[in-house]
């Protein structure tokens, strides 16, 4: 078997246009590293693919040696961290974005990040609602039913998925769109990344000629008043209004900041955000584009989770802000993200299942030292427990890690799971793609 593996690996090295790394190779440790220092992944082989033919060849290699296949797209995530002993297909070289302004679409490589997408679409006044951090992978966010800064205006990321080019577990190239393999396209609308390797995605874009944002920072102790004001501004405002409320580390006590985004121009935003700037605050900046809400810088440890909320009464606001008193590290934060508007108005027959939630509570822990692991993980659990009385039985799959089967069902949707398992049986009956949130074949 060792001789067979050696021969197959030599052939893979010779045939791939990209790069191949195995343990002991120069560059292996760099290739396996991820931004979250808490993750120590050790794949059996890493195939850094240059194009779709490389992906096909890599999957054939894995099937020849009976290796499971893990996929690394452009960004990061909690669920796909344990890939020891697998073939890792690294798509980060496949990050091209081609915009068709006449059709209002973009073809996005499987390794593209939100930053790649934004830079390609911005010159045309077009955008898609995909994550809040330019370092997040587009494919992972869409396939996992993630959220973005324009959700209330245009709907969640998965609603913008018009087509996917996929390499299956049999190393076959297939396309899924409204006319071809529609059941597979349905599964990919937030059903996770377990159905194949998405080498390219076609997204519907939206005209955003006048994006604007305002950030208001408040002093210690101002969190409850600021969050309540943000709740009222969003509740009374149009669907084009979105943003986030954040509790951040600060001395002598945590600070609160509010980000408000609006697709109707800066003048209209100033009027809508008036109740927020009328409160005593330390700083307020209005302009465009909206600032990123970054995930962990390289070398830091991170963990996060989320709870969808059916409502945000004053008691929930107080509970949320109280959780900020024990933020576990300098990059940690508590976020409240508004839903509703275009999220609730989307196609109810598709995952994701959180359409009718009103808010997302998103605790994010970021800390430098392994000695802080226990405290940080406990804080994330406590933050989710603190808002549980107002929680909905749904969650964005991309915002949770391995939290057990009940939470995975909450991310996929209880009513969707049977159909997802049937699609999995057709396209991956041997469960070759078993990492991330694994949908098992029926």
Phi, psi and omega in degrees: 000321179298321179294319178298316180296319179297316180295316180295320179295319178298320178294320179297316178300320184287328189266336183283135172288333177276207185244153178234132179233135174233160179307134182095344178286145168302133180092351182296314182296323177292323182290329183273345184292145176233164183300327182279108184293348177285345183261126178235087186264138183228079177294155175293320179213142173244122176253105179271099192277142179264335181200178188295330178297324175298320181296316178301314181296321181294319179294321177298320177300315181296318180293324179298324182258007180057045177261139169293158184242125173252147183243131174246114179271218186273342191237232187211163178187161181277326193284333186260035188270335184262098183235022181303134176080003182259166163277123175261120175268110184263115184263008191296338175286341183265067188245017181291149177229125178243122183259133172250093186295330180292319179276344183069040181226164174223138172260121192241125178297152184296342179257009182285146174259171175301325177298316176300315182295314182298318181295328181281325186270334187301320180299341180263002184068029182241158180199161169235152181270093183225101173060168184250357183237128181298344180273356180282141178287135180296312184298314181299320180294313182293313184292334179265011177067037184286177182243160181215177186289344183250019184306313184293333182275320188233355182100164182292166186306315185299331180294342183265004182275113182258339181190153179222136170259124193231143167255122186275177178295340176270012181062031176259147176266125178229161174238141176237121173209192185297333183256346185228120182053054184296331180293329176288319177299319177302314181297327182281351176281066177096002182276005178098179186255031187263009187255355181155185180257114180281103182274338175202149180230143174254124183246144169278130181258163183231143178286126177225074186288338186226059178290143179213157180212150173229138176240127179239127178251136184243163181276178180302141177081000185265000186305306183302317180294318181293318181293320177297319179296320178297317178304315182290321179297314180293317182296326181269347186271173178284169179298337180289356181261130179214202177135211183197149168252135185230136167257126189235155176299148177191165179239136003278359182211163180301152176255162173239142175225150178233129174251126177239127177247152183206137181263011183251015176102158186292322182296315178295324180295318180302321180291316182293324183273007182307316180298335180281320179281345177285338176287151174303130183214163180271327182199151175214130180231129179239134179174203180208152355280177179293141177292153178287155171250090194286149172270186197297138171291155181305138179094347178265155178264146185211151173205147181205170176199190182199155170225130171276141183245140177281336180202169180227069177289172182303323180297323178291321177299314180297318179296318180298311183292328179296332180292342181285351182289349183228039178303130193274003179187170187293336179261007184282159178195158169250133181236143169242122184244126181279141174247210182086192179054238186292339176295311181288335184275358184287183184288107186294342181284353180256146161301157011274163187270002188264019188303324188262009170286157182261329184214160169239125170264125190230091175283134183227116180257136179218124187210159189268338196239134176304334179297341180268004185301309186299316181295318183294316180295322178295321180297318179297316178298316181294324179295318177293320179294328183294334180253008183300326180302339181249014189274152174262158180273061179196158181196147172295125184301325183291345184261006178233154174259219179276091182247019177099165185296327181294318180290326177295319177296326177296327179281332180268329186100119183306318181287344181270339194297318180300316181291324176296321179294326177292319177295320178300318180300323181287320189260340180211066185295337180268003179056045177296319178268091189242005179268190189058212176272104192280116167273117183275146176295139181295000000 
